[in-house]
Amino acid sequence: MTKLQLATLRQRVRDLKGRRGTLERVAMQHPPMLAAYLLERRLRPGAPPAHYLSIPHPKSSRHRYVRKAQVEQIRRQTDAWREFSQAMAEWVRVNGEIERLLRRIGKGRCREIDLTPRR
């Protein structure tokens, strides 16, 4: 592998490390979270919306009614959860890409070994 190709891979790793740092800052924030999703349902056409928490469960999900006075507070907490979980999923992908690039850099830096028998 040429020095230019190695430099390009190193630059890509540096960029990904920057992105990983941003994702880690998102994960380390302090806002309270609810590990659930806020659903808006209309029970009849034209009726005002009713809000429910969809709480993941091992085999299914459970729904809990949310009072109108609590909707905004719950929305902030579920949005924080969504941001956290999306950041963690991307963090895993970025780490995998960094690992693949570092392995390519390692292979590119290795010298060829001559395995032909000498006489």
VENBELFEN-V681481 format. One record per backbone hydrogen bond with DSSP energy under -1.0 kcal/mol. NH is the residue of the N-H (numbers start at 1). CO is the residue of the C=O. If there is no record, write none. Layout:
# VENBELFEN-V681481
NH;CO
NH;CO
This chain:
# VENBELFEN-V681481
6;2
7;3
8;4
9;5
10;6
11;7
12;8
13;9
14;10
15;11
16;12
17;13
18;14
19;15
20;16
21;17
22;18
23;19
24;20
25;21
26;22
27;23
28;24
29;26
34;77
36;34
37;54
39;52
41;50
47;44
50;41
52;39
53;64
54;37
55;62
57;60
62;55
64;53
66;51
70;67
74;70
75;71
76;72
77;73
78;74
79;75
80;76
81;77
82;78
83;79
84;80
85;81
86;82
87;83
88;84
89;85
90;86
91;87
92;88
93;89
94;90
95;91
96;92
97;93
98;94
99;95
100;96
101;97
102;98
103;99
104;100
105;101
106;102
107;103
108;104
109;105
